Amino acid sequence: MLSDNLMSRLLLVFGCIFAFYFVSTLLQKSVRELGIHKAIGDLRVRFTIRLLNIGLVFCCIVVVCLILGLGYSEVTVFLSSIFAVVGIALFAQWSILSNVTASMIIFFGFPYRVGDRIKILDKDDDMSGIIEEVSLFHVILRRDEGNMITYPNTLILQKAVLKLEFPLPPPVVDEPAPVEAKVEKSVSH
């Protein structure tokens, strides 16, 4: 027969797994509603849900390890080892990690949506167009001429962005009056 201590631990593990499932379902529902409210693409919503579920699984594993009796020091040594390996691997791909993080920030806090006409204030180039897609690593803009611009998520968070309500009018260039017209006026006097 199972001891009472083992039985209580197993019940706590099942409770933790049930709590994980409940929180995961609630989180999925909330992110989907936020995605509908902000008019964010389904692919982007699924990616965000997947990323948040990975974090939840990680937390659930830590809690289950603690419930099963692994000491705090064993869990922290294990976690620090994992973080060291993952940290070294991701350090080589720092731009990828920062773009993924920027992607999460853009998902929850970016005030512009797909279909909005924006201008990124960049002193070197004209970065204006309609947002076609916000992906994991970059924002895709379509210029008026039809050209596509892919702009990294980290850079779009670092620059000022204007929302343009109307298409930009063509620039007005002052042209000098034709020389013949000036000559005719002077001759007629």
C-alpha positions, 0 to 999 in steps of 0.5 A: 500500500502507498504511504500517505506521504507519497499519496499526498505528493501524487495528488499535489502533482495531479493538482499542479498538472490540472492547474497548468491545464486550467491556466494554459486554457485561460491564457489561450482564451485571453490571448485569442481575444486580445488578438481579435481586439487588436486585429492581429493575424492568427499565425502571430496569435498561435506563436504567442500562445506557444511561447507562453505555453513553453514558459508555463511548462517550464514553471510546472516542471519546476513546481513538480520537481519541488513537490516530488521532494527534490531539494531547492538546491538540486533544482537551482543547480539543474536550472542554472545548468540549463540556463548556462547552456541555453545562454551560451547558445543564445549569445551567439544568436543574440539578435534572434533572441532580441527580435523574439522578445521585441516580437512579444512586446509588439504583440502586446503593446504596439499601437499599430495594426496590420493595414495601418499606414506608418512612417518610421522616422529614420534619417537615412531612408524613407521607411513608410508604407502599409503594414502587411504583417508583423512576424516573429523577427520583422515587420513587413511594410508595402511602399506606395510603389509596391516594394516590400520592406522588412524592418527588424522588430528591435529597430522598430521599437527603437525608432519613432513611428508615425501613423499616417492617416492619409496618403502623402501628397506628392512634394510640391516643387516650385518651378521658375516661370518660362523664360519666353513669358518674361521676354514677351512681357518686357517687349510689350511695354 
